Amino acid sequence: MRIQKQFGHGRWRKLKGIGRVRLENGSICNVEVHWYEAHGIGRKKMKIKRFLG
């Protein structure tokens, strides 16, 4: 419900995936990323959950 209050009404889903990110020290890592997404609104609140080998 807090996501709807902050970004608007929609069919919000919690999703996860794997991506590559560049850290502040310049290294590139594979990570597991979680976020919320709704049709017509897009991805919000992306968060790195864990670093993969």
N, C-alpha and C positions, 0 to 999 in steps of 0.2 A: 504494500500500500504506500510506503514512503516513496517508492520510485514513481508511482502515478502522481503523487502530490508534487514531486520535484520536476518531472519531465512531461506530464500529461497522460491522458487516458489512452490505453492501447492494450494489446494482448502481450504482456511482458513475459519473456522467457529467460531463464538463466541458462547460459550456454558456456561451453568451454572448448578450447582448441589448443593447438601447438603452433608456436611461431618463433621467429628469431628476433632478438632485440639487441641493440647496442647499449652497453652499460656506460656509465660516466667515465670509467677508466679506459674506454675505447675498445674493449673486448666484445665479441659477439657470442651470444649464448642461445641455445635452444631452451624454451621455457613453456610451461603450461599456463595458459591465460584463461581467466574467467571473466564474463561480462554479462550485462543485461541487454536485451534487444527487443524492439517492438516494430512491427511493420509500419512504415511511414515515418518513424522517428529515428531509427538506427541504433547503433551500438553506444552504450553508455556505461560508465563506471568500470573500465577495463582494469584488471588487477593481475599481477604476476603471482601465481600461487606456488609454483616450485620450479627449480632449475633442473633441467634434464641434462644428462651426460654429454 
